[in-house]
């Protein structure tokens, strides 16, 4: 038996492997890895019955189940599918291509003077052990999250940030949403990450920050109420125990 493998076959195999890897990674982040495993087993059984064993009757039944199941999965995971497509469309390379095609290749730079009020507010709250959670919207809109809080629409200001997160403030428990370096809303509710890899010493603010960084491309800054530590959640990962200089450097790099 001879196998004639061409370049397109290798590309086909690698493409399927890459697709399965990213699907597994996405489902794991959303806490649906068992569903992914079940779907994968069903597809393998369908291929075995319909393509390899060529069982016509059982194969026809599996064909119909696949058609109905695909629609059912889209309905069941419509929010996850929407976030996946948003993440795909907001990818850095996709944005560069879009700006190139539209002729809008310039991206507005964020000045250091816009970042320093945030850094100084975090430093002040860290010393006083005042808990805070600030989320910077990037390319994926956070409109659904903004609607859960109170609209503010104010310029960046250190005193305003500290007043919002003051312990007796009615908005201090929620998240502040920052859009285009303006305080858009406060007291917002974020999706909480259910990842088992989060250290137990980290509280609900850190879980919420990681959750929004997993489901969107937003960047979240956390000030711990227990330790006063400053951390960042970005792209589904934590950057813990940051100094003021490290916080400024990180925000300047990632927000520009």
C-alpha positions in Angstrom: 0.0 0.0 0.0 1.4 3.3 -1.0 0.6 6.7 0.4 0.9 9.7 -1.8 1.2 12.7 0.5 1.4 16.1 -1.0 2.1 19.5 0.4 -1.6 20.4 0.5 -2.2 17.2 2.6 0.4 18.3 5.2 -1.1 21.8 5.2 -4.6 20.3 5.7 -3.5 18.1 8.6 -1.6 21.0 10.3 -4.7 23.3 9.8 -7.0 20.8 11.4 -4.6 20.3 14.3 -4.3 24.1 14.8 -8.1 24.5 14.7 -8.5 21.7 17.3 -5.9 23.3 19.5 -7.4 26.7 19.5 -10.9 25.3 20.0 -9.7 23.3 23.0 -7.9 26.4 24.4 -11.0 28.5 23.9 -13.4 26.0 25.5 -11.0 25.4 28.4 -10.9 29.2 29.2 -14.7 29.3 29.0 -15.0 26.2 31.3 -16.6 24.0 28.6 -13.7 21.6 28.0 -15.9 18.6 28.8 -18.4 19.7 26.1 -15.5 20.0 23.7 -14.3 16.5 24.6 -17.8 15.1 24.1 -18.2 16.8 20.7 -14.8 15.5 19.6 -15.7 11.9 20.6 -19.0 12.2 18.7 -17.3 13.5 15.5 -14.7 10.7 15.7 -17.6 8.1 16.0 -19.4 9.8 13.1 -16.2 9.6 10.9 -15.7 5.9 11.9 -19.3 4.9 11.1 -19.8 7.0 8.0 -16.4 7.1 6.3 -14.4 4.1 7.4 -17.0 1.4 8.2 -19.4 2.8 5.6 -22.5 1.9 7.6 -25.3 3.5 5.5 -28.2 3.5 7.9 -26.2 4.4 11.0 -24.2 6.8 9.0 -27.4 8.6 7.8 -28.6 8.9 11.4 -25.3 10.4 12.4 -25.4 12.8 9.5 -28.7 14.2 10.6 -27.5 14.4 14.2 -24.4 16.4 13.1 -26.6 18.9 11.2 -29.0 19.4 14.1 -26.1 19.3 16.6 -24.2 22.1 14.9 -27.2 24.4 15.1 -27.8 23.4 18.7 -24.2 24.1 19.7 -24.4 27.5 18.1 -27.5 28.4 20.0 -26.2 26.9 23.3 -22.8 28.7 23.1 -24.0 31.8 21.2 -22.2 34.1 23.7 -19.0 32.2 23.5 -19.2 32.1 19.7 -19.8 35.9 19.6 -16.8 36.5 21.9 -14.6 34.2 19.7 -15.6 36.1 16.5 -15.0 39.4 18.3 -11.6 38.3 19.4 -10.8 37.0 15.9 -11.8 40.3 14.3 -10.0 42.4 16.9 -6.7 40.6 16.6 -3.8 43.0 16.2 -2.9 41.7 12.7 -6.5 41.9 11.6 -6.7 45.5 12.9 -3.6 46.4 11.0 -5.0 45.0 7.8 -8.3 46.9 8.3 -6.5 50.2 8.9 -4.4 49.5 5.8 -7.4 48.8 3.6 -9.3 51.9 5.0 -6.3 54.1 4.7 -6.4 54.9 8.5 -3.0 53.6 9.5 -2.4 56.1 12.3 -3.2 55.1 15.9 -3.6 57.7 18.5 -0.8 57.6 21.0 -1.6 57.7 24.7 0.4 60.4 26.5 2.3 59.7 29.7 0.2 62.5 31.4 -2.9 60.4 30.9 -1.4 57.3 32.5 0.2 59.0 35.5 -3.1 59.7 37.3 -3.9 56.0 37.2 -0.5 55.0 38.5 -0.5 57.6 41.3 -4.1 56.6 42.3 -3.0 52.9 42.4 0.0 53.8 44.4 -2.0 55.8 46.9 -4.7 53.1 47.2 -2.0 50.5 47.6 -0.5 52.3 50.6 -4.0 52.6 52.2 -5.0 49.0 51.2 -8.1 50.3 49.4 -9.3 47.7 46.9 -9.8 48.7 43.3 -10.5 47.2 39.9 -10.0 49.2 36.7 -10.7 47.8 33.2 -9.3 49.4 30.0 -11.4 48.8 27.0 -9.3 48.1 23.9 -10.7 46.8 20.6 -13.6 44.7 21.8 -16.5 46.9 23.1 -17.5 46.5 26.7 -21.0 47.9 26.3 -22.8 45.0 28.0 -20.5 45.4 31.1 -20.9 49.2 31.1 -24.7 48.8 31.3 -24.3 46.9 34.6 -22.9 50.0 36.3 -23.4 53.7 36.6 -22.3 56.0 33.8 -19.7 58.6 34.7 -18.1 59.9 31.5 -15.3 62.0 33.1 -11.7 62.9 32.3 -9.0 60.9 34.0 -8.4 62.2 37.5 -6.5 60.8 40.4 -8.8 62.2 43.1 -11.9 61.0 41.2 -10.5 57.4 41.0 -9.7 57.4 44.7 -13.1 58.7 45.6 -14.9 56.1 43.5 -13.0 53.3 45.3 -13.2 54.8 48.7 -14.5 52.1 51.1 -17.7 54.0 51.9 -18.4 54.8 48.3 -21.4 53.0 46.8 -19.4 52.2 43.7 -16.2 50.8 45.3 -17.2 47.1 45.0 -17.6 47.2 41.2 -15.2 47.7 38.3 -14.3 51.0 36.7 -14.4 50.9 32.9 -12.0 53.2 31.1 -12.6 53.9 27.4 -10.3 56.1 25.3 -8.6 57.1 28.6 -11.9 58.5 30.0 -13.7 57.1 33.0 -16.8 55.8 31.3 -18.6 53.9 34.1 -18.1 52.5 37.6 -19.7 49.9 39.8 -19.8 47.5 36.9 -20.1 43.7 37.2 -17.5 41.6 35.4 -17.6 37.9 34.3 -15.8 35.8 36.9 -13.2 33.3 35.8 -13.7 29.7 37.0 -10.1 28.7 36.2 -8.7 26.2 38.7 -5.2 27.6 38.1 -5.9 30.8 40.1 -4.0 30.9 43.4 -6.3 30.6 46.4 -4.8 33.7 48.0 -6.3 35.8 45.2 -9.8 37.1 45.8 -12.9 37.9 43.8 -11.5 41.1 42.3 -8.7 39.0 40.7 -11.1 36.4 39.4 -13.2 39.1 37.9 -10.2 40.8 36.3 -9.0 37.5 34.9 -12.5 36.7 33.6 -12.8 39.9 31.6 -9.2 39.4 30.2 -10.1 35.9 29.1 -13.4 36.8 27.4 -12.2 40.1 25.8 -8.9 41.8 25.0 -9.4 44.3 27.9 -6.6 45.0 30.3 -7.5 45.0 34.0 -5.6 46.6 36.9 -6.3 45.3 40.4 -5.3 46.8 43.8 -5.7 44.2 46.5 -7.7 45.2 49.6 -5.9 42.6 51.7 -2.3 43.1 50.8 -2.3 46.4 48.8 -0.5 44.6 46.0 -0.9 46.0 42.4 -1.5 43.5 39.7 -2.6 43.3 36.1 -4.7 40.7 34.3 -4.2 40.7 30.5 -4.7 38.0 27.8 -5.8 35.5 30.5 -2.7 35.9 32.6 -1.7 37.6 35.8 1.2 40.0 36.3 1.4 40.2 40.1 3.1 42.5 42.6 4.0 45.3 40.3 5.8 48.5 41.3 4.6 51.9 40.2 7.3 52.0 37.5 6.4 48.5 36.3 2.7 49.5 36.2 3.4 52.7 34.2 5.7 50.8 31.8 3.1 48.0 31.2 0.2 50.4 30.6 2.3 52.6 28.3 3.4 49.5 26.2 0.1 47.7 26.0 -2.3 50.6 25.6 -0.4 52.2 22.8 
